Every structure is written in structure tokens, then in C-alpha cells.
């Protein structure tokens, strides 16, 4: 079991590096070649979303953290934006947030819609998706079957 952790400043130019590292680690973990493009795209969307979360906080210099883990027969990627966010209620709505974004407030509503579109893209690319928000930041956890699981089922 190998774990790789990548931390980078929340700048768009670092997203490409995260995508390349994720694809290389996924290949080494035995993820099927046909799935590597999905891994690259999902990581790019998740990292772009994390970088976008920092745009609204000019004074926030916490890094984006990408953790890649090939244990337990699955290749897992966790992207943490490090931006504290309100906890979600049972209904999935952030406490104190309105149900409809305000599209007139300096583009913040448009940013919300863009973030949600990114999540929709990620959902179409991954086998398993978990999205959490809290005091430590927003976390997107994605996973795909790895070669280790395939080898176990063959034997």
C-alpha cells in the first residue's frame, strides 16, 4: 500500500501537475488504461474546484492537498481545499445558506453554480464519490478499482 500526498498553492497552473501525478500513480496502482483519462479529468475538476474556493478568500494561503492511496483494492484520491466551510444539515443544505444562489452578488452565485457543475462532471467519472464540508475545508473523495483488486478476484 502506497500513499502519495501532493500539496500546492491554490493557483490554476498547479492543477495540471496534480492531474499528471494522479495519472502516474493510478497507472502504477494498476488502474485500467481505459480509466486513466477519467482519473485525470476527475482530479482536474476537483482541483479546479478547490482552487476556485480560494478565489473568494484573498487572505487564505492554505494549500490544496491531494492524497492518493492505492490500498484495499481501490485507488482513492482525496482533494482537500483547506477552506473552512459551514457544515451541511441533514437536508444537504449549508446552515444559513439560501436554497437559491444570489446571482447578482459579485458573481458569487455563478461561482456556486460552476462548483456544482464540476461536482456533476466528477460524479459521471468516478465509481465512488464522497463530498464533505466542514471546519477543515471541503473534501472530495473519489475511488476506482485498482489492479490489486482484479488480481485478488482472479486467484
Backbone torsions as a table, in degrees:
resi	resn	phi	psi	omega
1	UNK	NA	124.5	179.5
2	UNK	-119.6	138.2	176.1
3	UNK	-121.1	130.6	177.4
4	UNK	-119.6	132.8	178.1
5	UNK	-122.5	131.9	-179.5
6	UNK	-122.0	128.5	175.5
7	UNK	-122.0	135.8	178.9
8	UNK	-146.4	154.1	175.3
9	UNK	-62.7	144.8	-175.4
10	UNK	-74.2	70.6	178.4
11	UNK	-124.3	138.7	-177.1
12	UNK	-56.1	-32.5	-177.1
13	UNK	-67.4	-15.7	178.6
14	UNK	-86.3	-12.4	-179.2
15	UNK	-62.6	-40.2	-179.9
16	UNK	-61.0	-41.4	178.4
17	UNK	-61.5	-43.3	178.9
18	UNK	-61.2	-40.6	178.6
19	UNK	-62.4	-44.6	-179.1
20	UNK	-65.8	-42.3	178.6
21	UNK	-63.7	-45.4	179.8
22	UNK	-59.4	-43.6	-180.0
23	UNK	-64.8	-40.7	179.9
24	UNK	-65.5	-44.0	179.8
25	UNK	-68.6	-38.4	178.3
26	UNK	-62.5	-43.1	178.8
27	UNK	-61.3	-45.5	179.6
28	UNK	-64.7	-31.1	179.9
29	UNK	-77.4	-7.9	178.0
30	UNK	92.5	16.9	175.5
31	UNK	-66.8	137.5	-177.1
32	UNK	-56.6	140.2	179.5
33	UNK	-55.3	-34.5	-178.7
34	UNK	-68.6	-15.0	-177.8
35	UNK	-100.1	-13.9	-174.5
36	UNK	-59.1	-38.1	177.7
37	UNK	-63.3	-38.0	177.8
38	UNK	-64.7	-40.1	177.4
39	UNK	-61.2	-48.4	-179.8
40	UNK	-58.3	-48.2	-178.5
41	UNK	-64.5	-43.9	-178.9
42	UNK	-63.7	-43.0	178.1
43	UNK	-65.2	-40.8	177.3
44	UNK	-60.3	-43.9	178.2
45	UNK	-64.8	-45.5	-178.3
46	UNK	-64.6	-42.3	179.6
47	UNK	-70.1	-38.7	176.9
48	UNK	-62.5	-40.1	177.8
49	UNK	-63.2	-42.4	178.9
50	UNK	-63.5	-44.2	177.9
51	UNK	-61.9	-40.9	178.4
52	UNK	-61.5	-34.0	178.8
53	UNK	-62.7	-29.2	-179.1
54	UNK	-78.2	-20.6	-178.2
55	UNK	-58.8	-35.4	-177.3
56	UNK	-79.5	-6.9	-178.2
57	UNK	-127.0	86.2	-176.2
58	UNK	-62.5	-28.5	-177.1
59	UNK	-88.8	3.9	-176.3
60	UNK	-94.0	113.4	-178.4
61	UNK	-111.5	16.2	177.1
62	UNK	-67.3	144.5	-178.7
63	UNK	-80.0	160.8	167.6
64	UNK	-83.6	135.6	-179.7
65	UNK	-117.4	129.2	177.1
66	UNK	-118.3	121.1	178.8
67	UNK	-113.0	127.2	-179.3
68	UNK	-116.3	127.7	-174.1
69	UNK	-136.3	125.6	-179.0
70	UNK	-106.8	27.3	-179.1
71	UNK	-88.9	167.1	174.8
72	UNK	59.7	30.7	176.2
73	UNK	73.5	7.4	179.2
74	UNK	-131.5	146.5	172.9
75	UNK	-98.3	113.5	-175.4
76	UNK	-112.0	139.7	175.3
77	UNK	-127.5	131.5	177.4
78	UNK	-123.3	124.7	179.1
79	UNK	-112.9	119.2	179.7
80	UNK	-113.8	120.8	-178.6
81	UNK	-78.7	-17.2	178.4
82	UNK	73.1	6.5	-179.3
83	UNK	-98.1	114.0	179.7
84	UNK	-55.7	135.2	-177.6
85	UNK	-133.5	154.8	178.0
86	UNK	-65.7	146.5	177.7
87	UNK	-68.2	149.9	178.1
88	UNK	-86.2	143.1	175.4
89	UNK	-80.2	176.1	179.3
90	UNK	-59.7	-29.4	179.9
91	UNK	-78.3	-4.3	178.5
92	UNK	85.4	12.1	-179.6
93	UNK	-106.6	133.8	178.6
94	UNK	-61.8	136.1	179.4
95	UNK	-60.1	131.0	179.5
96	UNK	83.6	-2.2	-178.7
97	UNK	-94.8	148.2	176.4
98	UNK	-79.5	161.3	179.9
99	UNK	-77.2	-27.5	-179.6
100	UNK	-115.4	124.4	-179.3
101	UNK	-64.9	147.6	176.9
102	UNK	-83.9	106.0	-176.4
103	UNK	-78.3	-5.8	-177.2
104	UNK	-100.1	-7.2	-172.7
105	UNK	-89.6	80.1	175.8
106	UNK	53.3	32.9	177.5
107	UNK	78.3	1.2	-176.7
108	UNK	-63.1	-35.6	176.8
109	UNK	-66.1	-37.5	177.5
110	UNK	-66.7	-36.7	176.0
111	UNK	-62.1	-41.0	178.6
112	UNK	-61.9	-45.4	179.5
113	UNK	-63.4	-41.7	178.4
114	UNK	-61.4	-41.9	177.9
115	UNK	-63.0	-42.6	-179.7
116	UNK	-67.3	-35.7	176.1
117	UNK	-63.5	-40.1	177.0
118	UNK	-60.2	-41.1	177.5
119	UNK	-64.6	-38.2	178.9
120	UNK	-64.2	-39.6	177.8
121	UNK	-64.3	-46.0	-179.4
122	UNK	-60.3	-43.3	-179.5
123	UNK	-57.1	-35.0	178.5
124	UNK	-76.7	-10.6	-175.0
125	UNK	-106.1	-18.4	-172.4
126	UNK	-112.5	156.8	175.8
127	UNK	-78.8	-35.2	-175.5
128	UNK	-141.8	128.7	-177.0
129	UNK	-133.2	134.3	175.9
130	UNK	-134.9	126.4	179.9
131	UNK	-120.8	126.6	180.0
132	UNK	-131.3	153.7	175.1
133	UNK	-137.2	145.5	179.0
134	UNK	-175.7	-164.5	-175.7
135	UNK	-64.5	-26.3	-179.7
136	UNK	-88.4	-2.8	179.6
137	UNK	116.8	176.2	177.3
138	UNK	-86.8	137.3	-178.1
139	UNK	-126.7	129.5	173.5
140	UNK	-113.3	119.7	179.4
141	UNK	-113.7	125.8	-177.0
142	UNK	-127.7	149.9	175.3
143	UNK	-150.2	155.9	179.2
144	UNK	-138.5	157.1	174.5
145	UNK	-65.2	141.9	177.3
146	UNK	-111.4	172.0	-179.7
147	UNK	-61.3	-28.4	-179.6
148	UNK	-62.1	-39.9	178.7
149	UNK	-68.9	-40.8	179.2
150	UNK	-61.6	-41.0	-179.6
151	UNK	-66.4	-36.9	179.4
152	UNK	-66.2	-39.6	-177.3
153	UNK	-74.9	-24.2	179.5
154	UNK	-74.1	-41.6	-174.6
155	UNK	-76.9	NA	NA
